[in-house]
Amino acid sequence: MDLWIVATLAAAFFQTLRFMLQKHLATAALSATGATFARFVYSAPLVTLGLALWLFATGTTLPALSPAFWAYGALGGLAQIAATVCVVLIFKSRNFAVGITLKKTEVLQTALIGLVLLGESVSRAGLAAILLGFVGVLLLSDPPRDGRSWRDRVFSRAMGLGLASGFLFGISANAYRAASLAVDSDQAILRAAITLSAVTLMQTAAMAAWLRLREGGEIGRVLSAWRVAVWVGLASMAGSLGWFTAFTLQNAAYVNALGQVELIFSLAASTLFFRERVTARELLGIAVLAFSIVTLILIL
């Protein structure tokens, strides 16, 4: 099995675990931005320390980093922050599995953004698998019927947040791939680790400044919630290293398409841990998405 597939599967598992912990933080202790900040502030030191130990143990010199690397890294980092906030806000209006699924509009949007930003296209068979997955997303996009008109249901807050997060995650995925490819090294994991370390440090600094100015006391609450938040950081570090490694090795659209296996993990979390009911429509949507994942693996 190719390394990018293994890295993507591991990343999807750890990302689901992180979102579970962030949901708990967002609903029990912190604001949406505070729960997002927890992800970065507890993972950045670990990632940087891990990179330093890797360089020391292997005797590798840190390669020079170009302005393009920092520009793409900053773009991806800011887009990911905004996308993560959108996902945490989704948790307040829909259940866990559906919230994650709405985020998965990123797969189709990543393919389009990759074509514009990097000039990378996908094959016809790959595009067919991606579109099949998007059908699954549409099956899950309609909120429960509550007497509102179809327009109110289609243009719901949850749907808007899902589309916005997908667009922003699409930007971040392609920007991270561009940043990683800009690192002058033939070691994929090293390029991924350098990119991840630089991005998480920038994200931590940006979010700390924002919370200091706009949400007084929230940084203190994040630090006080360390018993849960530190696990958010660990899960984030493991998941992000998997994503960055996969983005270094493969087209971002294919990586995100395979990453939809996260839906299987999120469904299990939704039913087993949060005791949330999943409807027949939602199960059908997840089944269609799962089929698209298998199709993608078989054709690549």
C-alpha positions in Angstrom: 0.0 0.0 0.0 1.4 3.4 -1.0 2.7 5.7 1.9 0.2 8.5 1.0 -2.7 6.1 1.5 -1.4 4.9 4.9 -0.7 8.5 5.9 -4.2 9.6 4.9 -6.0 6.8 6.7 -4.1 7.6 9.9 -4.7 11.3 9.5 -8.5 10.7 9.1 -8.6 8.7 12.3 -6.7 11.2 14.4 -8.7 14.1 12.9 -11.9 12.4 14.0 -10.5 12.0 17.5 -9.5 15.7 17.6 -13.0 16.9 16.5 -14.6 14.7 19.2 -12.4 16.4 21.8 -13.1 19.8 20.3 -16.8 19.3 20.3 -16.6 18.5 24.0 -14.5 21.7 24.6 -16.8 23.8 22.5 -20.0 22.6 24.2 -18.7 22.4 27.8 -16.0 24.9 28.3 -14.7 27.1 25.5 -15.8 29.3 22.6 -15.5 28.0 19.0 -12.3 30.0 18.5 -11.0 28.9 21.9 -11.5 25.2 21.0 -9.7 25.9 17.7 -6.8 27.6 19.5 -6.5 24.6 21.8 -5.6 22.6 18.7 -2.6 24.8 17.8 -1.2 25.9 21.2 -0.8 22.4 22.5 0.5 20.9 19.2 3.0 23.6 18.0 5.6 22.9 20.8 5.4 19.2 20.3 5.7 19.4 16.5 8.7 21.8 16.8 10.4 19.6 19.4 9.9 16.5 17.3 11.4 18.2 14.2 14.4 19.4 16.2 15.0 15.9 17.6 14.7 14.4 14.1 17.2 16.8 12.7 19.6 16.2 15.6 19.3 12.4 15.4 19.8 12.2 11.7 22.4 14.9 11.5 20.3 16.7 8.9 20.6 20.4 8.2 17.5 22.5 8.0 17.1 23.5 4.4 16.7 27.1 3.4 13.0 28.2 3.2 12.0 30.5 0.4 9.5 33.4 0.6 7.1 31.3 -1.4 7.2 28.6 1.3 6.2 31.2 4.0 3.6 32.8 1.8 1.9 29.5 1.0 2.2 28.3 4.6 0.6 31.5 5.9 -2.2 31.3 3.4 -2.9 27.7 4.3 -2.7 28.3 8.0 -5.1 31.2 8.0 -7.6 29.4 5.8 -7.4 26.3 8.1 -8.1 28.4 11.2 -11.2 29.9 9.6 -12.3 26.5 8.3 -11.9 24.9 11.7 -14.0 27.6 13.4 -16.7 26.9 10.9 -16.7 23.2 11.7 -16.9 23.8 15.4 -19.8 26.1 14.9 -21.6 23.4 12.8 -21.5 21.2 15.9 -23.8 23.6 17.6 -26.5 23.2 14.9 -26.2 19.6 13.6 -25.0 16.2 15.0 -21.4 15.2 14.9 -21.5 12.9 11.9 -23.5 15.3 9.7 -21.3 18.2 10.8 -18.2 16.4 9.6 -20.0 15.3 6.3 -21.0 18.9 5.5 -17.3 19.8 5.8 -16.5 17.2 3.1 -17.6 19.5 0.3 -13.9 20.3 0.5 -13.2 17.3 -1.7 -14.8 18.7 -4.8 -13.7 22.3 -4.0 -10.1 21.1 -3.5 -10.0 19.7 -7.0 -11.2 23.0 -8.5 -8.8 25.1 -6.3 -5.9 22.8 -7.1 -6.5 23.3 -10.8 -6.5 27.1 -10.4 -3.7 27.4 -7.8 -1.3 24.6 -8.8 -2.5 23.6 -12.3 -3.0 20.1 -11.1 -6.0 18.2 -12.6 -7.6 14.9 -11.8 -8.4 12.0 -14.1 -11.9 11.4 -15.4 -12.3 8.3 -13.3 -11.0 10.2 -10.2 -13.4 13.1 -10.9 -16.3 10.6 -11.2 -15.4 9.1 -7.8 -15.2 12.6 -6.3 -18.6 13.6 -7.8 -20.1 10.4 -6.4 -18.9 11.4 -3.0 -20.4 14.9 -3.5 -23.8 13.2 -4.1 -23.5 11.6 -0.7 -22.8 15.1 0.8 -26.0 16.4 -0.9 -28.0 13.6 0.7 -26.8 14.8 4.1 -27.1 18.6 3.4 -30.9 18.9 4.0 -31.6 19.6 7.7 -34.5 17.9 9.5 -37.9 19.1 8.2 -39.5 21.5 10.7 -42.2 23.2 8.7 -39.8 25.7 7.0 -39.8 26.3 3.3 -37.4 24.4 1.0 -35.4 27.7 0.5 -34.9 28.1 4.2 -33.8 24.5 4.6 -31.4 24.5 1.6 -29.9 27.9 2.5 -29.5 27.0 6.2 -26.8 28.2 8.5 -25.3 24.7 8.8 -25.2 24.3 5.0 -23.5 27.7 4.7 -20.9 26.9 7.3 -20.3 23.5 5.7 -19.7 25.0 2.2 -17.5 27.8 3.7 -15.4 25.3 5.7 -15.0 23.1 2.6 -13.8 26.0 0.5 -11.4 27.1 3.1 -10.1 23.6 3.7 -9.6 23.3 0.0 -7.5 26.4 -0.1 -5.4 25.2 2.9 -4.8 21.7 1.4 -3.5 23.1 -1.8 -1.5 25.8 -0.1 0.1 23.2 2.2 1.0 21.0 -0.8 2.6 24.0 -2.5 4.5 25.0 0.7 5.8 21.4 1.2 6.9 21.1 -2.4 8.9 24.4 -2.0 11.1 22.7 0.7 14.4 21.7 -0.8 14.6 18.1 0.3 13.9 14.7 -1.2 12.6 13.3 2.1 8.8 13.5 2.1 8.3 13.2 5.8 11.0 15.8 6.5 9.3 18.2 4.1 6.0 17.5 5.8 7.4 18.0 9.3 9.1 21.3 8.4 5.9 22.7 6.8 3.8 21.5 9.7 6.1 23.1 12.3 6.2 26.4 10.5 2.5 26.5 10.0 1.4 25.6 13.5 3.8 28.2 15.0 2.3 30.9 12.7 -1.3 29.7 13.6 -0.6 29.8 17.3 0.8 33.3 17.2 -2.1 34.6 15.0 -4.8 33.0 17.2 -3.2 34.2 20.4 -3.2 37.7 19.1 -6.8 37.5 18.0 -8.0 36.0 21.3 -6.1 38.6 23.3 -7.8 41.4 21.4 -11.3 40.0 20.9 -12.0 37.4 23.6 -10.4 38.5 26.8 -9.8 35.6 29.2 -10.3 32.9 26.6 -6.6 32.1 26.5 -6.7 31.5 30.2 -9.7 29.2 29.8 -7.9 27.2 27.1 -4.9 26.8 29.4 -7.2 25.8 32.3 -8.8 23.1 30.2 -5.5 21.5 29.6 -6.6 18.0 30.8 -8.7 17.7 27.6 -7.0 20.3 25.4 -3.6 18.6 25.6 -5.1 15.6 24.0 -6.5 17.8 21.3 -3.0 19.0 20.6 -1.6 15.4 20.5 -4.3 14.2 18.2 -3.8 17.3 16.0 -0.1 16.7 15.7 -0.5 13.1 14.7 -3.3 13.9 12.2 -1.6 16.9 10.7 1.6 15.0 10.2 -0.4 12.4 8.3 -2.1 15.0 6.1 1.1 16.9 5.4 2.9 13.8 4.4 0.0 12.7 2.1 -0.2 16.2 0.5 3.6 16.1 -0.2 3.2 12.8 -2.0 -0.1 13.1 -3.8 -2.6 15.5 -5.5 -4.5 17.2 -2.7 -7.9 16.4 -4.3 -7.1 12.6 -4.2 -5.9 12.9 -0.6 -9.0 14.7 0.6 -11.2 12.2 -1.4 -9.6 9.2 0.4 -9.8 11.2 3.6 -13.6 10.8 3.5 -13.0 7.5 5.3 -13.2 9.9 8.3 -17.0 9.7 7.9 -17.0 6.1 9.0 -15.1 7.1 12.1 -17.4 10.0 12.8 -20.5 7.9 12.4 -19.1 5.5 15.0 -18.3 8.5 17.3 -21.7 10.0 16.8 -23.6 6.9 17.8 -21.3 5.3 20.3 -19.9 8.3 22.2 -22.3 11.1 21.8 -25.5 8.9 21.6 -26.8 10.8 18.7 -29.4 9.4 16.4 -28.5 9.0 12.7 -31.4 8.9 10.3 -31.9 6.6 7.3 -31.2 9.5 4.9 -27.9 10.2 6.7 -26.9 6.5 6.5 -27.6 6.5 2.8 -25.5 9.5 2.3 -22.6 8.0 4.3 -23.0 4.7 2.3 -22.7 6.6 -1.0 -19.6 8.4 0.3 -18.0 5.2 1.5 -18.6 3.6 -2.0 -16.9 6.6 -3.6 -13.9 6.1 -1.3 -13.5 2.4 -2.3 -13.8 3.4 -6.0 -11.1 6.0 -5.6 -8.7 3.5 -3.9 -9.3 1.0 -6.7 -8.6 3.4 -9.6 -5.5 5.0 -8.2 
